[in-house]
Amino acid sequence: MATIRDVAKRADVSTATVSRVINQNGYVNEDTKKRVKEAIDQLNYVPNEVARNLFTGRSEMIALFVPDITNPFFPELARAVEDIANRYHYTFVLCNTDNDIDKQIDYLNALQQKSVDGFILVSSSLTEEYLQQIRVPVVALDRMISNCISSVTVNNRLGGRQAVEHLKAIGCQRIAHIAGPEHTNNAVERMRGYLDGVKHEAWFNSSYVVSGAYHFDEAREAAIKLLTDYPEIDGIFAGNDLMGAGVLNAAASLGKNIPDELAVVGFDGVAMAETVTPTLTTVAQPIYDIGAKAADMLIKQIETHDSTVLTEEFNVQLIERQSTLRKEDKDER
């Protein structure tokens, strides 16, 4: 296997000149550059990536941190980030953190030692103290982390209001909410949207709001308890589609007809929402677009060295499916 010394000998230049040509770092006249490139081609020389990283301080690698890879929202998000990374010829690394601060710190330290060029973070536990220790560009995705970091999100509060307005429009009289984790920015915003739509109703009961922690099993158990304690509930807005599927499962176990006895709206717009039975009405995020935007934003910050804090907020769209399509609505159609 050819080495950088072999290339230098063939081109009759120093190894430092070869390095400058490979890494496009420093001035090399065009004739010399041509000789080096011809030598590389003739010898089929492949630069040592470790050596190049040490020389440039760059790896052309970005990392995406997600809290739960089993949630179908995150693989869809990761696909978008990976596609944009590939388009710019960056290596993509996916880290599942369980939103555990120790795992996140371990990943941050290990990847920075490998000269990772930037991070896209879906996190609710990284503090300002930890963020300030990151030496490369960072973009927050799906949820706000800090006012000092660029972010790509959606209008979660508006989405929560849209969910409630839809449930009211189909005739729901008692609407409950199964919320995500209370320390998670987007979950809080979705709950605020729900409260915007119900807090002035005479029937509103604060006990109609329970936590499902963005998980199927926890949402299922929460829904069973909610519907057992308050059988008058005829509409539920779940803070994500995975919890929405848990609510559908709970309703089936209790013998409640969906949607005539209980209508359900989720949030996210993942592909799974179309495959559950009945299919799930959802407030859909443009998942691919927000992932792609975050990756594009990060890579541009890496390559331009521009540290300007940018924020992008995308709109959401309610997609009606069987879980809210009541008999009278079907008849009208």
N, C-alpha and C positions, 0 to 999 in steps of 0.2 A: 504494500500500500504506500502510495506516494506521501511524502511529508512536505511541510512548508519549506524545508531546506532544499529538497529536490526541485521545487518550483523556482526558488531563488537562483539555484545553480543553472537551471535550464534557461531562465530569463536573463541571467547575468546581472542580478540585482541583489540587494540585501534582503534578509527575511523581514526587516522592518518595512521595506517598500512593499513587499507582498502583502503584509498585514494591512497597510494603508489602502491598497487597491481592494482587497477583500471587504474591508469594513467601511470603505468610502470615507476615510478619516485622514485629513491632511492632503497637501498638494502632491500630485504625481503628474508629470507631463504626459501628454497623450501617447507619444511613441512608447514610453516605458510601460504605461498602462496596457497598451495593446500587447506588448511582449509578454507581460505577466499573464494576461487572460489567455493568450495562445498556449503558454506553458501549462496553465491549469487545465485547459481542454486536452492537450496532448497527453498529460499524465493522469487524467481523470481524478484530479485532486479534489477531495471533499474536506472543507475546513473543519477542524475540530471545534465543535460547538462550545465546549467548556472553555477552551482557550479564547475563542472569540468573545464569549460573555465576559471573561475577565478583562479582556482588552477594551471592550466598549462599555461595560457596565450595563449592557442590554441583553435580553434573552428573547425578545419578540414573543413573550408569553404573557397572557392575562388569565386571571383566576376569577371564577364566580363562586361566591359562598351562598348556599341555600340552606334553610333550616330543616327541611324535611323532604327528602327526595321521593318518599312514597306518596306525597301529595301530588296528584297529576298536574297541578298548575306549574310546578317547578321544572319538570322535564320539558314541557312545552316552552317555558321561558328560556331554559338552557339551550334548546335547539336554535333559537333565534340568535343568542349570543355567540354560539359556536359558528353559525353561518357567517356572521359578520367578521368574526375573528379570522376565519379561513379566507374570506375575501381580501383581507388586508395582510394575509400570510403570517398571522400570529398563531402560536400554539394556544390551545384552550384547555384550562384545567378546571374541573368541577369538584368542589369541596362540600360535602354534606356535614353540617355543623351541629345539628340538633338544637340550634340556638344556644349551645353551651359555650360560655365565655372562655373556658380553658381550651376547648377544641379550636375555637377561633383564633386565640392567641398563638397556639402551637402552629396552626396553619400559616398565620401571618409571618411568624418568625422564620419558619422553614422556607417559605416561598421567597421571602425577601433575601434570604441567604443565597437563593438560586437566581437572584437578579430578576425576579418577576417584574414586569414593567407597569402593572396596574391591577387594581382590584375592582370588581363589581360586587357590592355587598347587599344581601338581603338579610338584615339583622335587626334585632330589637334589644340586644344586650351589650353591644359595644359602646363604651362611654367615650366622652371627649378625651379623657386621659389616654385611652388606648388609641384612638383615632389620630391623635397628635404624634404618635410614635411611628406611624406609617410614612415611609419616605418616598412613596411613589403616588401617582394620581389615583383617586378613588371616586367612584360613582355609586350612590345609593340607589337601589332599585326596589320598586314595589311599596316601599315605605320610607318615610323620612328618618334620617339618623341624626343629622346635625345641620344647622344653618350654614356651617362652614364647608359643606361638601355638596357637590353637584348631585342632583337627584332626578329620577324619572318615575313618576307615579301616575295614578288616575284620580279622578274626582270621586273619592270614596263616599263622601257625605252626600253628594248629589245622587249617587247610586243607591244609597240607603233610602233616600226619600222616594226615588222612583219605584223601588220595591214595594214600599208601603202604599204609595198612590195606586199602584196596580192592584194590590190586594183589596184596597177599598173599592176600586172601580168595578171589581167582579162581585162585590157584595159582602166581603168579610166584615164582621162586626166586632170581633175580638182578635187582635193581631199581636202575636208574641215575637220575640227576637232571641235567637240563639247566637251569641256573640263569640268572637274570637278572643284570644288572650288579652287581658286588660292592659298589659304593658306594651302592646303592639299598636303602633300609630294608625295603621290602616283599619284595624279592628275597631279602635275607638272612634274613628271618623265614620265608619259604617253604622255604628251604634248611634252616633249623633244624628245621622240622617234618619234613622228609624224614629228617634225621639222627636225630631222636627215634625214628623207626620202623625204622632200619636199623643204627645204629652198634653195637648189641650182637649183631648177627647174625654167625655165624662166617664167612660168605661176604663180608662187607662189604669193599669195596676203595675207598679214597679216590679212586682214578682213575676211579671210576664217576660222579664229579661233574665236570661240565664247564660252561663258560659258553656261552650262546647269545645273551646281551646283549638279550634281549626282541625279537629280530629273526628273521624267517622264514629268510632266507638263511644267517645265521650258525648258527642252530639246525640247519638241514638239514646243513650241512657238519660241525658238531660231532657230529651223530647218525651220519653216515656213518662218521666216524673211530672213534667209540665202538663201533659195532656191528662194524666191521671188526677192531678191536684186541681186542674182548671179545665174541666171537660167542655166548657163553653168556648174555648179557643177554636177559631175556625180558619185562622191564617197564621203562617209562620214565615218570617224572613230569616233565613240562615245566612250567617256571615261569609260562608264560602260554599262552593258546590259540594265539596267532600262532606261537610256537615249537612247540606241539603239532602244528600243521599242517605245520611244517617237518619234524618227525620222521616224520609219515605219508608225506610226499613222499620222505624218505630211505629209509624202509623199502620203498616201492614200487620205488625205483631199485635196491635190493639184492635184490629178489625175496622179501622176507620177508612172510609172510602176517600180516595184522592181523585179528583179535587172537590167532590160535592160536599163532603163533610169537613175536609181540611185541605186548604190550598197552600202550596209551598213555593217559595222563591229562594233561589240560591244566589251566589255571587262569584264571578270569575269568568264563566264561559268556557270551561274546559271541555274537551271532546267527550269525556265521560258522561257529562250531563245529557248527552243525546243517546246514550246507550243504556241508562238505567230505566226501570219500568215502574211507574210511568216516566216518560221523559221529563226533565226538570226545567222549568222556567228559570231563567237566570239573568242577572245583571252582568253583561259580558264586558270584560276588559279586552282591548286589542292586544292580546298577550304577545303575539309575535312582534308587533310594532314597538311595544315598550322595551322588550328585550333587545331588539335590534338598535333602537335609539340609544340605550344605555351603552352598548358595545361601541357604537359609532362615536358617541360623545367621549368615552374613555380613550379610545385610540387616537382621536384628534388631540386630546389633551396631552397624551404621551408624546406625540410627534411634533406638536407645536410648542410644547413647554408652557402652554397657556394655563394659568391656575385660576382663571375667572370662574366663580361659582355660578353654575347654570341650573335652572330648574325647568323641567318639562312636565306638564300635567295633561294627560290625555282624557278625553271624554269616554263615558261608558254607554252601553245601549241595552235596554231590556229586550230579551228575546223570549217570547211566550211559547210554552210547550204544554204538554198534557197536564202537568201538575197544577195548572191554574185555569185550564180550559174547561169551564163548567158546562153542564148540559145545555143551559139556555144559550150560552155562547156558541156551542156546537150547532144547535138548531138554527141560529141566525146565519151560520156560515153554510 
